[in-house]
Amino acid sequence: MGQSAELISGRAAADSAKVGAALLGVSLFMWDLIQAPSWTGLDNYLGLFSFDPLFVSP
């Protein structure tokens, strides 16, 4: 792989890490895009894995 290909590959990895960090940050808020976001912390994940019928086994 050439030096420019390695540079592009490194930039792509850094960009995807930034996007992942941003998505993680946004997932910690309750936000309907109209009102200001409110902090929920890990409650979004607790609700997803505790009460969602798709993730709870019968």
Residue pairs with C-beta under 8 A, 6 or more apart in sequence:
1 9
27 44
27 45
28 39
28 40
28 41
28 42
28 44
29 37
29 38
29 39
29 40
30 37
30 38
30 39
30 40
30 44
31 37
31 38
48 55
49 55
50 56
